[in-house]
Each structure stands twice: as structure tokens, then as C-alpha cells.
Amino acid sequence: MFTAIAMAIPSARASMGNGGPHGRYLPILLVLALAGSLATQSPGATTAGTLRASGANFIVLTTGAALILALLNFLPALSLGPLAGG
């Protein structure tokens, strides 16, 4: 459907040709601008509630979160597999 419109109407062809790069590169530029603004900020004060990224606590929490997310991806298939086989 969209191919027929793009071939028939030159303005549609031009707008789709311009929209592709805008849709691809505009989010990249926005993320880079956000990263640049965050890079210029000074780090906050370290308090008792700050989770440092250099300790064992950070490693355990990060690994645990990754394992939980991986299990949530595979658990439905593992639990429904025997039912589907039937």
C-alpha cells in the first residue's frame, strides 16, 4: 500500500525519503545530547545510601537482576512446554 502511494505521488516519495533518516538519526542525536549534558555535571555527594559501583554488593545486585530477567524470559516457555507437548 505504501509503495503504491510513494510511487504515485512525488511529495509522498520525498517525505518518506526525508522521514527515514530523521527517524533514525534524530533519536541518536538526542541521546548524545543527553549524555553530553550528564557528562558535564559534577558527581553528587556520597552518603550512606549511595551504592558504589566498586564493591561486592554492586556485583551481587547486578548479577542477581540479570539472572532474574533471564529467568523471566525463559520461565514461561519452560513451564508451558510440557503442556504444549501434550
DARA-V916023 format. One record per backbone hydrogen bond with DSSP energy under -1.0 kcal/mol. CO is the residue of the C=O (numbers start at 0). NH is the residue of the N-H. Records with the same first field share a line. If there is no record, write none. Layout:
CO->NH  NH
This chain:
0->4
1->5
2->6
3->7
4->8
8->12
9->13
10->14
11->15
12->16
13->17
14->18
15->19
17->21
18->22
19->23
20->24
21->25
24->28
25->29
26->30
27->31
28->32
29->33
30->34
31->35
32->36
33->37
34->38
35->39
46->49
54->58
55->59
56->60
57->61
58->62
59->63
60->64
61->65
62->66
63->67
64->68
65->69
66->70
67->71
68->72
69->73
70->74
73->77
74->78
75->79
76->80
79->83
80->84
